[in-house]
């Protein structure tokens, strides 16, 4: 059987353009810069998450559709939360 090669396009939307400092205790262990999709603010979690959802939705609207999503760390949590939110 003859299979055609798969093609992959990587699109990595980045909400925060400013690198953040390293968490205490990790200096010298990993190199930066470090970015996030939303700040860790326990006083306003839904406001920041809504902004991140909107940013990702704009990226999907302008660069999608996508067959798959892959995320790491906060990006994986954001992708899973967006999928769960969209399923409501």
SULUR-V54988 format. One record per residue. N is the residue number from 0. RES is the residue in three letters. PSI is psi in radians with two decimals (999 if undefined). D_LAST is the distance of its C-alpha to the last C-alpha in Angstrom with 1 decimal. Layout:
# SULUR-V54988
N;RES;PSI;D_LAST, N;RES;PSI;D_LAST
This chain:
# SULUR-V54988
0;UNK;2.42;41.5, 1;UNK;2.08;41.0, 2;UNK;2.46;37.6, 3;UNK;2.62;36.9, 4;UNK;2.53;35.9, 5;UNK;2.64;32.4, 6;UNK;2.56;31.6, 7;UNK;2.39;29.3, 8;UNK;2.26;28.4, 9;UNK;2.17;27.3, 10;UNK;2.13;25.5, 11;UNK;1.56;25.0, 12;UNK;2.44;23.7, 13;UNK;1.99;25.1, 14;UNK;-0.81;24.0, 15;UNK;2.09;26.9, 16;UNK;-0.13;30.3, 17;UNK;2.18;32.3, 18;UNK;2.59;33.2, 19;UNK;2.79;32.8, 20;UNK;2.80;35.4, 21;UNK;2.52;35.4, 22;UNK;2.53;34.5, 23;UNK;2.43;37.6, 24;UNK;-0.16;39.3, 25;UNK;0.00;38.1, 26;UNK;2.31;40.9, 27;UNK;-0.18;42.8, 28;UNK;-0.78;40.3, 29;UNK;2.62;38.0, 30;UNK;2.62;38.6, 31;UNK;-2.90;36.4, 32;UNK;2.81;35.2, 33;UNK;2.25;31.9, 34;UNK;2.87;28.8, 35;UNK;2.85;25.3, 36;UNK;-0.44;22.0, 37;UNK;2.54;21.7, 38;UNK;2.69;24.4, 39;UNK;1.54;24.3, 40;UNK;1.75;24.5, 41;UNK;-0.29;23.7, 42;UNK;-0.44;24.4, 43;UNK;0.89;21.8, 44;UNK;-0.68;19.1, 45;UNK;-0.59;16.2, 46;UNK;-0.77;18.4, 47;UNK;-0.65;19.4, 48;UNK;-0.69;16.0, 49;UNK;-0.73;14.8, 50;UNK;-0.73;18.1, 51;UNK;-0.74;17.5, 52;UNK;-0.81;14.1, 53;UNK;-0.72;15.9, 54;UNK;-0.80;18.9, 55;UNK;-0.70;17.1, 56;UNK;-0.70;15.4, 57;UNK;-0.69;19.0, 58;UNK;-0.71;20.4, 59;UNK;-0.78;18.2, 60;UNK;-0.67;19.1, 61;UNK;-0.40;22.7, 62;UNK;-0.13;23.3, 63;UNK;-2.97;20.9, 64;UNK;2.83;19.7, 65;UNK;2.55;19.8, 66;UNK;-0.38;20.1, 67;UNK;2.81;19.5, 68;UNK;2.41;18.8, 69;UNK;2.31;21.2, 70;UNK;2.81;21.3, 71;UNK;2.36;23.6, 72;UNK;-2.10;23.4, 73;UNK;-0.56;21.4, 74;UNK;-0.66;20.3, 75;UNK;-0.73;18.9, 76;UNK;-0.70;17.0, 77;UNK;-0.76;15.7, 78;UNK;-0.81;14.7, 79;UNK;-0.73;12.9, 80;UNK;-0.67;11.1, 81;UNK;-0.74;10.2, 82;UNK;-0.77;9.0, 83;UNK;-0.72;6.8, 84;UNK;-0.70;5.6, 85;UNK;-0.52;5.5, 86;UNK;-0.24;3.8, 87;UNK;999;0.0
